[in-house]
């Protein structure tokens, strides 16, 4: 059994190679789903979801770079 580790916002932003403003704009627009909240300040996303979003973002970035 594989444990799905927790990814915090800072690491998620690094993996996507985007800044804080763009990241939270994506969360607010629904492009990135709302995080799991353990408390007001303790939030995270599961690594399986993050991996999928990073792959989507990488594909979109590649398409933009090739046009």
Secondary structure, 3 states (H helix, E strand, C coil): CCCCCEECHHHHHHHHCCCHHHHHHHHHHCCCCCCEECCCCCEEEEHHHHHHHHHHHHHHHHHHHCC
